[in-house]
Structure formats: C-alpha cells, structure tokens
C-alpha cells in the first residue's frame, strides 16, 4: 500500500475516516498539502497530517480504517508524516491525543504540560477547541 500526499478531492474520504475514528475534522481542509493517505483498491485506508508553523509542527489526524488496524499502517503513516515535517523545516513536533498516548512514544514523543506547547501552534484549529482540553500534549524533537 503506497503512501502519498492527499489531494483536495480526497478530503471527503479523509473526513469520513476521521469521523469514524472519533478525531477532530476542523482545520484539516487547510492542511491537505501536508496530509498523507494510504489507499487500497481506491479506498483510503489511513491518513496522517502535519500542520507546519515554521520550525514547529502539529501531528494530527493519524487514523487507520478499523479493519486494517494492527497491520503497521499507522506506524508507516506516522513515520512518513514526521519525515514530511522534517523536509518542511520542522524541528519540534507536537500532538494532542485522548486515546493513543501509548502509540506515540515509539516515535520519540513524550508527554508535556500543555503550557509547553509552542505558541505558534495557537493558529491551529485543534488548539482553538477542536481537540478537548483534556487531551494529552506530547512533543518530539526531529533529527536534522
């Protein structure tokens, strides 16, 4: 299954997958150029996105179709999204999660107080209310 950059025409399927995964959809339409998707037989099986704000990035929308979970697709998408962030000049990546705090440490993410989120991220819909205030904040530093 190939991972590639989403197109605006993929947005309805991405929104369907995010809603089915109980993930926020607000603002994803503003970051299609940094959203990655995996397709199988024409259907989107997974996605991951990075919002880029200078040297800070927000990893978001990591989702895999229920029937395809456990196959390593989420890991492949996350690694690809982090590489995309690195290519775009991001040095520190943050994320918010309510259910997947166990998944992200393998990529170098550690829990942080929300007060330590980069101020540049306040531009994100996720931080302006799309993600609940109870979500755990995490951070990872990307190697250069």
C-alpha positions, 0 to 999 in steps of 0.5 A: 500500500503506497503512501502519498500526499492527499489531494483536495478531492480526497478530503471527503474520504479523509473526513469520513475516516476521521469521523469514524475514528472519533478525531477532530475534522476542523482545520484539516481542509487547510492542511491537505498539502501536508496530509498523507493517505494510504489507499487500497483498491481506491479506498483510503485506508489511513491518513496522517497530517502535519500542520507546519508553523515554521520550525514547529509542527502539529501531528494530527489526524493519524487514523487507520480504517478499523479493519486494517488496524494492527497491520503497521499502517499507522506506524508507516503513516506516522513515520512518513508524516514526521519525515514530511515535517522534517523536509518542511523545516520542522524541528519540534513536533507536537500532538494532542491525543485522548486515546493513543498516548501509548502509540506515540512514544515509539516515535520519540514523543513524550508527554508535556504540560500543555503550557509547553506547547509552542505558541505558534501552534495557537493558529491551529484549529485543534488548539482553538477547541477542536481537540478537548482540553483534556487531551494529552500534549506530547512533543518530539524533537526531529533529527536534522 
